[in-house]
Amino acid sequence: MRPRLSQPRRSTPSRVLPAGERALIAAIRQRVARPKGSLRIGIGDDAAVLRVPAADDLIVTTDFSLEQVHFRRDWHIPEVIGHRCLARGLSDVAAMGARPLAAFLSLSLPAELDTPGTGKSWPERSWIDRFFDGFLALADRYKVPLAGGDTAQSPEFDQRGRKHAGLIAADIVLLGSVRRGHALLRSRARAGDVIYVTGELGGASAELLAAGRDPDRFTAITRSQKNHPHLYPEPRIDVGLKLVSGKKAHAGIDLSDGLSTDLLHVCEESGLAAELDAAAIPIHPLAEQAERDGWVPSALGLALHGGEDYELLFTAPKWSRIPRKIAGVNIHPIGQMQTHRRRRADVVLRERDGHVSALDAGGWEHFS
Ligand SMILES: [Mg+2]
């Protein structure tokens, strides 16, 4: 018998799943395509079996999506939570320049959520069905199979038996593969490299700010995914693959914590410093709108420090011809990697007037 941290509320033998859990797994399995390609055995056995291309390295990444930390049930519709859960993992795969092979999802769910498979049409479908609507739509788009995971009921009692609200927790594991030795690493930047980012920055935090002011804006949102950088971030898988196949980039990272923080990671891992050109940083229209509306002192602040844009940052030598678009995504040069200079910060910002100042890492604090 497996050790338990909390008292079981049912006298179920430990190896027999509760009916709700069996129904949940059956419902998920029904919606997942049969194994093909690299995935030989998916949901249903003790473990999944994958066949990784012989000339590749295996990439593994894991990310939590926790209620009240990464999402709020009163702000985010279930489709959004499912999409974002998978997008975070896929973005890390993209940052390595890898192709996603399979996803594994562990879910801890409060008992009050309805059993899936109720069959009603949106939005009367159960929370879990709608979570998987969002999750599997993105999975289909990038042809990444859901190959396994685990489910459990969230604890709703403390040690003294007092009831409290159960919270949702989703843990996503992504496997990917990349040609042996070709993964885009944070540690491979070289002095003189140009720093590039994909897309436009600050949109995700601007959209989250909007929700903080008017949560109805979020719950009113239907399944339309266009121009919602916070709700429906787009992992840059195709850009990452192109960067690796073209051997153009030295180093890469995805912008999850914010440009200032993530660039500092590249500096630390590569043992270098960096200078950003303020005028070159691409600012998302929603961030500009937030400045116009007086919600933030500057849109540039959101672009520099607001997190969860899930764009890619990469560095490449000056002579490597980086196009203005890769896989249909805008690419912007925003600065340069440099050797350390005495009494100068790791990351500095050169303003339009030529003034250079230290750029402190000020990544996004979730819901603070
Ligand atoms: Mg990352």
Residues whose N, C-alpha, C, O or C-beta is under 5 A from the ligand:
A	BS01	MG	D92 D254 S256
